[in-house]
């Protein structure tokens, strides 16, 4: 089934600026949530990424927000709004930062808050990007787009299979919504028709790791510990072999699941339409978090920080950024 929240939101061409600080309400004994940034109703943030305490969130109308203290405080980039197009994906590494979005838009920075637009070998919408510590990056997007950079995002080339439709039972070029790239160079992409493809040689050869009915919107892979993929109709998949094989988990949800992140201690947070799901046991059981605005709005990007106690940053509707402490 085609379609995703990011695509719909990007097509609407949301505009808006400005944000407010929020207070921290506590919800039960297990989690406390601080609304760190709250924008206008017409804003939207689609993705967030961190390298240590340094993080970037991106969204509609080229919005870019930055933090240097683990998401406690955020400021707009000096170049926020540099494009009227929506930025749908971002990644942050010591090697630099890359943001991608509508119409093949790619912006890069090597550290300082100066973003440069670079040429992409596609005009298709780019939904996600992943950058590894060696400066290799892969971005994915509409109609089977897979592009690779070996110089921190400054130049790109296509590595998509020549006939990616062969991996779809419907004979269509699948939209690809998520990508993971490890430091060894293993590329894992996920998207429509439950498709998960992997390549260990920069796209020369691809192997199918999973196929199904529900589109997959997000990946969370970490070498040596369980990983997750989430998507339509409450679909949650888990891998225990770095993405080579996948099994479906029972989420007890029918929501469209948009983002996923986990920490080494078995905490997992899944963002979604009209709910947020949480697992404390590595995905064996899931609990809906429907308090606050979780039950009536949407959050998309999510990432755990490498901090103790466990902390996750969520971004989504109305330009909101939440800091969730467990």
N, C-alpha and C positions, 0 to 999 in steps of 0.2 A: 504494500500500500504506500503510495507516494505521499510526501508532505511531512513537514516538521515545523515546530514552533519557530525555529530560527528563520526558516525560509519565509514563513508567513509574515513575521515581524519585519524582516528585511524588506520585503516587497512593499510594505506599507510606507516605508521611508519615514520612520519616526523622527521627530526633531525635538530639541529641548536642551536646556542647560541649567546649571545650578544644582546645589545639593545642601542638605541640612544635616546636622549632627543629631543622633538619637540617644535615648537612654537605654539601660539594660534591664529588661524585665526577666525574672526567673520563672521557669515553667517546670514545676516538679523538682524532684531531688536529683535528676539525672542530667539536666542540661540548662544552661543559661544562655540567652540570646541577646546580643547587643545590636541594635540598628545603628550602624556606623555612618551610613550614607543613605539619604532618602531624597530622591529627585522629584520631578513632576510626573503627572499621570502619563504623559506622552513620551517619557524616556524609557529606555530598556538597556540593560547590560546582559550580554550573551555569554561572556567567557571571562575566566580569571585564571592566572597562573602565577606561581611563586618560584624563586630560587632563594632559599633561606628566608630572610625577613623581607626581601625585595619582591614586590608584586605589582602586577598590572591587570586592570580590568578594562574591557572594551565593549562598545555597544553601538547603538543607533547613532546615525549622523556623525560618525567618526569620533565618538566620545572615547577618551583615554584617561583613566584615573590611575594614579601611582601611589604606592606606599613603600616606606623604608623600614617600618617597625612591625612587620607581621600583621598588617591589616588593622592596627589600632587607629591609625589616622591615614586619611587619603587626601590627595590634592589633584586637581586637574593638570594634565600635562600642558606644557606651554603650547603644544600643537594639537590639543584636543579640538576636534572639529575640523581638522586639516582637510577632511574629505566630507562631502555630503552623504556619502555612501555608508552603509552599516558595516562595521567591523564585527565579524562573527566568531573569530577564533584568535587566540593569542598563546604564545609560549615564551617563557623567560628562562634563560640559562646564563651561566657565567660567560658563555660565548656571545651573548647578545640577546635581543628580543625581536620577535617577528609577530606582526598582526596581519590577518587576512580577512577578506570579506567579499562584498558584492562585486560582480563584474570583473573577477580576477584581481581585485585590489590586494596589493602586498606592500606593507610598510616595514622597514627594518631600522633598528638602532643598535649600535655597538656598545652602548652603556649610558652615555649622556642622554639627556632628554631632547634629542634631536632626531626626529623620524624622517626617513627618506623613502619616497615611493620608488619601487623598482619594477621593472617590466616582467610580466608573467607570460608564460607560453599559452595562456588561455584567457578567455573572457567569461568563462563560466563562474558562477558563484562558488567561492571557497568557504567551506564550513569550519575547518579545523586545521591546525598546524602543530607539529611537534619538532623540537630542536634538541639534539643531544649535545653532550659535553665536547664532542669533537668538532662541532660546528656544522654537522650534517642536519638537514631539515627536510621534512616531507609534509606537504599540504594536500588535502583532499577536498573534492567538491562535487558539483552537479554532473550528472551524466558520465560517471565513471572517471572523473578527473583525478589523477594522481601525479604530482609534480615533486621533483627532488632538487635540493640545492646542496652543494658541497662547500659553500663559502659563506656560511652564516646568513643565508637568505638573499644574497646580492644578485646571484644569477640562478636560473632555474631551467630544468628540462623535464619533459614528460617521461614517466616510467610506467604508465598504465599499460595493461595488456592490450595487444593490438585489437583483440575482439573480446572486450570485457563482458559483452552481452552473453557470451557462452556460459558464464557462471550464473546466469539468471534463467530459471525455468520459463519465464515469460518472454525471453528473448529481447529484453530491454537493457539499455545501458543504465546500471543502477546508480542512483545518487549515493555518494559516500559521505558520511557525516562525521566520522571519527578516525583518528590515526594515533598509533603509538610507535615510537622509534627508540630502541634501546641503544646503549653505547657500543654494542657489537655490530649494529647496522641492521638488525632484524626489523622489518617493517610489517606492522599489522594494521589493516584498515577494516572498517565496518560500515555497513549502510543498509540499503533497502534489501528486502527479501531475506532478512536475517543473515546477510552475507558477511563472513569474516574471511579475508584473504591475507596470506603471509608471503613475504619474500625475504630471502637471506642474501640476495645478490643484486640489490638496487634495481629490482624490477625485471631482471632478465627472465626469471622464472617465478611463477606464483602458484601457491597451493591453497586449496579450499580447506579452511578449518571448521566452518559451520555454514549451514544454510537453513532457512526457515521461512515463516510467513510474516513475522513482525519486523518492521524496520528497526535497526539498532542506531541509537543516537549518540552514544558515548562509550568510551573505553577507559579502563583504569588498569594498567599493567605495571608490575614491579617484578624484577628478576628475583626468583627464589621465594616468592610468597604468592598467595592467591590473588587473582585478578578478576575483573568484572566487566561485563558489557550490559547495557540497559537500553530499553526501547519501548515500542508501542505496547499498549494493552497490558502494562505491568510486567513486561518481559525482563527477567534478570538472568544472565548467564554467568557461570563462574568457571575459571580455569585454575588448575593447580600445577600446570606444566608450562608456564610462561606463554600461554596462548596457543599451544599446539592442538589441544582438544578442549571442548567446552561441554558443560552440563547445565540444564535449566533448573533454576531454583523456584520455589513456590513463594511468590511475593504477597499473595492475598490482596493484590491491587489490580485494578483495570485502568489505572491512570497512564498517560503517556509520560514515560520516564526520560528525562532530558540530560541529566548529568550524574556522575558517580565518582566518588573518591574514597580511598580507604587508608588506614594507618597500619603500622606493623603489629598492633595489639588486637586486631580483629574488629575495630570500629569501622563501619561503612556508612556513608551518607549518600542518599540518592535524591536528587532534586526532580521536580515533576510539575505537572499541571494539577493544581488544587490539592497537593499534599507534599510532604517530604517523608521519605522512608529512612529508617535507621536500623542498623543491625549491630549488636554488641558481640556477636559470636562468629564473625567471618562469613556472614550470609546464611547461616543455618536457619535463623528466624529473623523476621522483619516486623518492625513496629511503626505504624503511621504516626506522624507528628502533625496533627491537624489543628493545633492551637495557633494563636496569633493570626497572621494572614496566610499561613500555610494552606489552610483549607479552602481558600477562595481566590488564590492568585497563583503565580508561577515563579519558580526560580530555575535557572538553567545551569550556569557554571558553578562548580564547587571544587574546592581543593583543601585537603588537610595540610597543616603546617607541620614541620618537624619539631614540634614543641611539646613540652609536658606542663600541665595536663593537656590532653588531646584538644585541639582547636581546629575548626573548619571554617572556611570563608565561603559564603554563598552570595551569588549575584543574580539579579533578575528584574522583575517588573518595576516600573516607576524609578528606574535607575538605582535600585536599592542594593546595598551591601550589608550583609549580616555577618557577625562574628559569633560563632557558636562554640561555647566551652563545655566540655563534658566532665 
